């Protein structure tokens, strides 16, 4: 099974909360990660000594912090973001050299194979101190779509940073994800899985557009939405995400590197709600593998948030082939963010997607694991702002 299976592990989730995090622009500081849990509390390496009584006591304390932090975050949503968060202390990599105005064509039919690393130079990011100009943008509305097993909760730093810059942000829980109460094992199609996203676009005010951001399996989800609602999407941003070609499934795409990812094969847990004689209904991820696989550069408290919040990903949507047309999907401007320290979706696979289905531009996010919203939130924010400032294509 491929690396879209990189994001699944079950947890008990409250069932009576709203499934979409939708907030207006606000002026407050982005939060440092306040979450931690027992499954990731020590970040031990192989061969390290067994936990001492003091370590166990620390684990218990940190687990309590994680629970309190989850409640704090939920209360934060109920109060419309009125409670401030502390600024993230995550390290931001330096802005690279002069901007290279490199663009990819919409079609790969005439492209030569990408053989040189010089073809993958990152674009210059906006300066950290530069004022963000919202007025005059094609849209100031971001819609954030999580990856497999994640939920709207994973975007809490990104939401806060974008809102502080004056953007409107929606972070959606796809069906059976995050705090959405639907049983993951009962999801039978991609359309059913992405319904919370398509409902946002269906209800969008006439003439308004959004910037879609998809992570991991969320790339498949925003591609599906791009085919249905091209006129409502100004730009689509893929963050280490499935960027499929027409007729391809997520399973097809990520199966390309299954054989080279032993950690992935060890981590996968297939769930058979309909019996072992029937196809799997969902896929989970063993918790002891999540840190090395997904969060190898992320703060420990964010690892703990994931350990108590992640849920299995439905199997059927992963196997579904997309039908993407040049007229609809191909008309939406695409951007891609490569996560350089990603153990789940390897850099070679990300580059293969860039080659087979070239976006307009791409960026390299140095020092980022599979979860840049945790490991490099400030740098990710600057890239998102940079893309929002790209003027409309008048051709």
C-alpha positions in Angstrom: 0.0 0.0 0.0 1.3 3.4 -0.8 2.1 6.5 1.2 -1.4 8.0 1.2 -1.6 5.4 3.9 0.8 7.5 5.9 -1.7 9.2 8.0 -4.0 6.9 9.8 -4.5 5.8 13.4 -7.7 5.6 15.3 -8.7 7.7 18.2 -11.9 8.4 20.2 -13.3 11.7 19.0 -16.1 13.8 20.3 -19.2 13.5 18.1 -21.3 16.7 18.8 -19.0 19.4 17.5 -19.2 21.3 14.2 -17.1 19.6 11.5 -15.8 22.7 9.8 -13.5 25.2 11.4 -14.5 28.5 9.7 -13.2 31.8 11.0 -13.0 35.4 9.9 -9.7 37.4 9.8 -8.5 38.3 13.3 -5.4 39.9 14.9 -3.8 37.6 17.3 -0.6 35.7 17.6 -0.1 32.2 16.3 0.2 29.5 18.8 3.1 27.3 19.8 2.0 23.7 19.9 0.3 23.0 23.2 -0.3 19.3 22.7 1.4 16.2 24.0 0.5 12.6 24.8 2.0 9.5 26.2 2.6 7.7 23.0 5.2 10.2 21.8 6.3 11.8 25.0 10.0 10.7 25.2 11.0 10.7 21.5 13.2 7.7 22.2 15.6 6.2 19.7 16.5 2.5 19.3 18.7 1.2 22.0 17.8 3.9 24.4 17.3 2.8 28.1 13.9 1.8 29.4 11.8 4.5 30.9 12.6 5.5 34.5 10.0 6.3 37.1 10.7 10.0 36.5 10.2 9.6 32.7 6.9 7.8 33.3 5.8 10.6 35.6 6.8 13.1 32.9 4.8 11.1 30.4 1.7 11.2 32.6 2.0 14.9 33.1 2.4 15.5 29.3 -0.5 13.3 28.5 -2.6 15.5 30.8 -1.3 18.5 29.0 -2.4 17.0 25.6 -5.9 16.4 26.9 -6.1 20.0 28.3 -4.7 21.4 25.0 -7.3 19.6 22.9 -10.1 21.0 25.1 -8.5 24.4 24.9 -8.4 24.3 21.1 -12.0 23.2 20.9 -13.0 26.0 23.3 -11.0 28.3 21.1 -13.2 27.4 18.1 -16.4 27.8 20.1 -15.4 31.3 21.1 -14.6 32.2 17.5 -10.9 32.4 18.1 -11.2 35.0 20.9 -8.6 33.3 23.0 -5.0 34.1 22.0 -2.3 31.6 21.3 1.5 32.0 21.8 3.7 32.5 18.8 5.2 29.4 17.4 8.9 28.9 18.2 9.5 26.6 15.2 12.7 27.3 13.3 12.2 28.9 9.9 14.8 28.3 7.1 16.4 31.3 5.5 14.9 32.7 2.3 16.8 31.4 -0.7 18.6 33.3 -3.4 17.2 35.4 -6.3 13.8 34.5 -7.5 13.7 32.3 -10.6 10.7 32.9 -12.7 10.3 29.2 -13.6 7.0 27.8 -14.7 5.7 24.5 -15.9 3.4 23.9 -18.8 0.0 22.4 -18.2 0.8 19.4 -20.4 3.8 17.1 -20.0 3.6 15.8 -23.6 6.6 17.8 -24.8 8.7 17.9 -21.6 12.0 16.1 -21.3 12.7 14.0 -18.2 13.8 16.0 -15.2 17.4 14.9 -14.7 19.1 17.8 -12.9 18.5 19.2 -9.5 18.9 22.6 -10.9 15.4 22.2 -12.3 14.1 22.1 -8.8 15.4 25.3 -7.3 13.0 26.9 -4.8 11.3 30.2 -5.5 12.0 33.2 -3.3 9.7 33.6 -0.4 8.1 36.8 0.9 10.3 38.5 3.5 9.4 37.7 7.1 8.8 41.4 7.9 7.0 42.3 4.6 3.5 43.6 5.0 0.9 41.3 3.5 -1.4 43.2 1.1 -4.9 41.8 1.1 -6.7 44.5 -0.8 -6.8 43.9 -4.5 -6.1 40.2 -4.3 -8.2 37.8 -6.5 -9.3 36.2 -3.2 -8.3 36.4 0.4 -10.1 33.2 1.3 -8.2 30.0 2.0 -9.8 26.5 2.4 -7.5 24.0 4.0 -8.0 20.3 3.3 -6.2 17.8 5.6 -4.5 14.6 4.5 -5.5 11.0 5.2 -6.1 10.3 8.9 -5.7 14.0 9.9 -8.4 16.5 10.5 -9.0 20.3 10.6 -7.2 20.3 13.9 -3.8 19.9 12.1 -4.0 23.4 10.6 -4.3 25.3 13.9 -0.9 27.1 13.4 -1.5 27.8 9.8 -5.0 29.1 10.5 -3.8 31.5 13.1 -0.9 32.8 11.0 -3.1 33.4 8.0 -5.8 35.1 10.0 -3.2 37.3 11.7 -2.3 38.4 8.1 -5.9 39.3 7.4 -7.0 36.2 5.4 -10.3 34.4 5.9 -9.7 30.7 6.6 -11.9 27.6 6.5 -10.4 24.3 7.7 -12.7 21.4 6.8 -13.1 17.9 8.4 -13.7 15.5 5.6 -16.3 12.8 6.2 -15.2 10.5 9.0 -12.2 12.7 9.9 -11.3 14.9 12.8 -14.5 15.5 14.8 -16.8 14.5 12.0 -18.9 11.7 13.6 -19.4 9.5 10.5 -18.0 5.9 10.7 -14.9 5.8 8.5 -15.6 2.1 7.7 -18.9 3.1 6.1 -17.4 5.4 3.5 -17.8 3.9 0.0 -16.8 6.6 -2.4 -14.6 9.7 -2.9 -17.6 11.9 -3.4 -18.9 10.8 0.0 -15.6 11.4 1.6 -15.1 15.0 0.2 -18.7 16.1 0.7 -17.9 18.6 3.4 -15.5 20.3 1.0 -17.9 20.3 -2.0 -20.6 21.8 0.3 -18.3 24.7 1.1 -17.8 25.4 -2.6 -21.5 24.9 -3.5 -22.5 27.5 -0.9 -19.8 30.0 -1.9 -21.2 33.4 -2.7 -21.7 34.1 -6.4 -18.6 35.5 -8.0 -16.4 34.6 -5.1 -13.3 32.3 -5.3 -11.1 30.5 -2.8 -7.5 29.2 -2.7 -7.6 25.4 -2.0 -4.8 23.9 0.0 -4.5 20.1 0.1 -2.0 18.0 2.1 -1.3 14.3 1.4 -4.5 12.5 0.4 -6.1 16.0 0.5 -4.4 16.6 -2.9 -6.8 14.0 -4.4 -9.7 15.7 -2.7 -8.9 19.2 -4.0 -8.3 17.7 -7.5 -11.8 16.2 -7.4 -13.2 19.6 -6.3 -11.2 21.4 -9.1 -12.9 19.3 -11.7 -16.4 20.1 -10.3 -15.9 23.8 -9.4 -13.1 25.3 -11.5 -14.7 28.8 -11.6 -14.8 28.9 -7.8 -11.1 28.1 -7.3 -8.5 30.8 -7.9 -5.5 28.6 -7.1 -4.8 25.1 -5.8 -1.8 24.4 -3.6 -0.5 20.8 -3.1 1.6 20.3 0.0 3.4 16.9 -0.3 0.1 15.9 -1.7 -1.3 13.4 -4.3 -1.3 15.4 -7.6 -2.9 12.8 -9.9 -3.2 12.6 -13.6 -6.5 11.6 -15.1 -7.3 7.9 -14.8 -5.0 7.5 -11.8 -6.0 6.6 -8.2 -4.1 7.6 -5.1 -3.3 3.9 -4.5 -1.8 3.7 -8.0 0.4 6.8 -7.4 1.8 5.9 -4.0 2.2 2.3 -4.8 5.3 3.4 -6.8 7.4 3.6 -3.7 5.8 1.0 -1.4 8.6 -1.5 -2.0 11.2 1.0 -0.8 9.4 2.1 2.3 9.8 -0.7 4.9 8.6 1.6 7.7 5.4 2.2 5.8 4.7 -1.5 5.3 5.3 -2.2 9.0 3.0 0.7 10.1 0.0 -0.1 8.0 -3.0 -1.7 9.8 -5.9 -2.8 7.5 -9.3 -2.8 9.0 -12.1 -5.2 7.9 -15.4 -4.0 9.2 -17.2 -6.3 6.8 -15.2 -9.4 7.5 -11.8 -10.7 6.4 -13.4 -12.2 3.3 -14.3 -8.7 2.0 -12.0 -5.9 0.9 -10.6 -3.6 3.6 -12.8 -0.8 4.8 -10.1 1.5 6.2 -6.4 1.7 7.0 -4.8 2.7 10.2 -1.3 3.4 11.2 0.4 1.9 14.3 1.1 4.7 16.7 4.6 3.6 17.5 5.6 4.3 13.9 4.0 7.8 13.5 6.8 9.8 14.9 9.5 8.5 12.6 7.2 8.3 9.6 5.2 11.5 9.7 6.7 13.8 12.4 10.5 13.3 12.4 11.0 17.1 12.5 7.9 18.1 14.4 7.7 19.4 18.0 6.8 16.7 20.5 3.6 18.4 21.6 2.3 18.3 18.1 3.2 14.7 17.8 1.0 14.1 20.8 -1.9 16.1 19.4 -1.8 13.8 16.4 -1.6 10.7 18.6 -4.9 11.5 20.3 -6.6 13.0 17.2 -5.8 10.9 14.1 -8.4 8.5 12.7 -8.3 5.7 10.0 -8.6 6.7 6.4 -11.4 5.1 4.3 -10.1 2.5 1.9 -12.6 2.9 -1.0 -11.7 6.6 -1.9 -8.0 5.7 -2.1 -8.7 3.2 -4.8 -11.0 5.4 -6.9 -9.6 6.7 -10.2 -10.1 10.4 -10.9 -11.4 11.7 -14.2 -9.8 15.0 -14.8 -10.3 17.3 -17.8 -8.2 20.1 -19.2 -11.3 22.2 -19.4 -12.0 22.1 -15.7 -9.2 20.7 -13.6 -6.6 21.9 -16.1 -7.9 25.5 -16.0 -7.1 25.9 -12.3 -3.6 27.3 -11.5 -1.6 24.7 -9.5 1.3 25.1 -7.1 3.3 22.4 -5.3 5.3 22.5 -2.0 8.0 19.8 -1.7 8.7 18.8 1.9 12.4 18.0 2.0 12.7 15.7 5.1 9.5 13.7 4.3 9.7 10.0 5.3 6.1 9.3 4.2 6.0 10.7 0.7 9.6 10.7 -0.5 11.2 13.6 -2.3 11.7 11.4 -5.4 8.0 10.6 -5.5 7.1 14.3 -5.1 9.4 15.2 -7.9 7.9 12.4 -10.1 4.5 14.1 -9.6 6.0 17.4 -10.7 7.4 15.8 -13.8 4.3 13.8 -14.8 1.8 16.6 -14.0 3.7 19.9 -13.9 2.2 22.7 -11.8 2.7 26.4 -12.6 5.4 26.8 -9.8 6.8 24.8 -7.0 8.6 25.5 -3.8 11.0 23.5 -1.6 10.4 23.6 2.1 13.7 22.8 3.7 13.8 21.0 7.1 10.1 19.9 6.8 8.8 16.5 7.6 5.4 15.2 6.2 3.6 17.7 8.5 5.0 21.2 7.6 2.1 22.8 9.5 3.8 21.5 12.6 7.5 21.4 11.7 7.8 24.6 9.6 4.6 26.6 10.2 6.2 30.0 9.6 7.9 29.0 6.4 4.8 27.3 5.2 2.8 30.4 5.9 5.2 32.6 3.9 4.9 30.3 0.9 1.0 30.4 1.1 1.1 34.2 1.3 3.5 34.3 -1.6 1.2 32.2 -3.7 -1.8 34.3 -2.7 0.0 37.4 -4.1 0.6 35.9 -7.5 -1.5 38.1 -9.8 -4.3 36.6 -11.9 -3.4 35.0 -15.2 -4.9 37.4 -17.8 -4.3 35.2 -20.8 
